[in-house]
Amino acid sequence: MAAMPATSSAASTPCQAPSPAGLGLPLLSSPGARAGTLAFGRRILRLRLRGAAAAAPTGHLFLGFPKPQRSSIAAAGDVTAVSDDYVKSSPSSSGYPNGSMGSSSHEDNQSERVAKMNQKSRDSNKMIKICDKLIGVFMVDKPTPTDWRKLLAFSREWDNIRPHFFKRCQERADAEPNPEMKHKLLRLGRKLKEIDEDVERHNELLEVVKSTPSDKIGAIVAKRRKDFTVEFFNHLYYVAESYHDEPEKQTELAKLGNDCVDALQAHDDTTGSLDALNAAELKLKDILNSPSVDAACRKIDDLAEKKELDSALVLMLSKAWSAAKGTDITKSEAKDIMFHLYMTAVANLQRQMPKDIRILKHLIMIEDPEERLSALNDAFTPGPELQGDNVDTLYTGIAHVGKSYCRCIL
């Protein structure tokens, strides 16, 4: 059985960018750029564990879409489908051939308006086909919200397609006789709109960060901490992956992501430390407002039992005791009280450690080899474990001490 002092002077995924074959999305081609981006991806995963795993994307979401071909039969009223020879040889309304007389301004304007109308109609039909294609992709090929976020981050054309897509979803839902399909179309439009709004916010924040010097990113994090979510870092990663043919941009975005992660961790560490100090200050005030020394010690004991006695509070008690003994203004009784409270807190903090660690620390502090060997034999001798005011009596087995020693060494 070893007599242990109650106090001691020695107390102390990666995310993978999408490459759907149907849309022709490319993967990274540069090993160096990929390594940098994947390293950033691993940092995102570590950030997820804490919470805590990407602006103008250049991947092309719609590379796989077929280009609409003009029909060989011109639509009625489409003057652009009429040959120049026919226009020159046909008589005009005045009786003269068109080849010998220039067309009137009215006829030119009318032809231009008709041509614009036809072009607008063709563009509208083309956009409808693109939207229908995308609806199929979002509902069948890539049906999960994660897939949607990746595709929107990779797309160059989504800003142009966005209003037409949601309008087309509503049109198809209104015309759909099947209630189940109607519900799916409405749900797709609603859910994708929510994700699209998130992606827009991520792009806006990404533009702000890109325009900010690296040493000033911490100020952006402090101001907009709630916007630096895991989803934002995923988006930044997807955007970096979309620059498959521009390794320099990939490296630049990967570095930007790492700078953001560093600033975020520094901010969270500082904020966490401040929160701990504020909580410790409140606990210290409550202890000092006790009616007696015994009541103050009981409060410290209660905090220890509730696992609320931390190193921040012990540090504050130590500073309070040092400040009291370092001045002649404070009465000697007050100095003794602060020292007693400090030692009580240290003893309780030590008792929160595993007893094997406490025994090892006690043995290491003994300088005389014979005395250390005697204390080691006492530690391996079974007996009652007692907790005293200044000394605790503990014992353990050699196997437990060996494991604890390995933990200390490692």
KALINCOR-V603650 format. One record per run of one state. SS is the DSSP state (H for helix, E for strand, - for the rest). FROM is the first residue (numbers start at 0). TO is the last residue. Records with the same first field share a line. If there is no record, write none. Layout:
BEGIN
SS: FROM-TO ; FROM-TO
END
This chain:
BEGIN
-: 0-0 ; 5-19 ; 23-29 ; 50-77 ; 81-82 ; 89-89 ; 91-95 ; 100-103 ; 141-143 ; 154-156 ; 175-177 ; 210-212 ; 223-223 ; 227-228 ; 242-245 ; 288-291 ; 305-309 ; 325-330 ; 351-353 ; 365-367 ; 379-384 ; 387-389 ; 394-396 ; 409-409
E: 1-4 ; 90-90 ; 96-96 ; 385-386 ; 390-393
H: 20-22 ; 30-49 ; 78-80 ; 83-88 ; 97-99 ; 104-140 ; 144-153 ; 157-174 ; 178-209 ; 213-222 ; 224-226 ; 229-241 ; 246-287 ; 292-304 ; 310-324 ; 331-350 ; 354-364 ; 368-378 ; 397-408
END
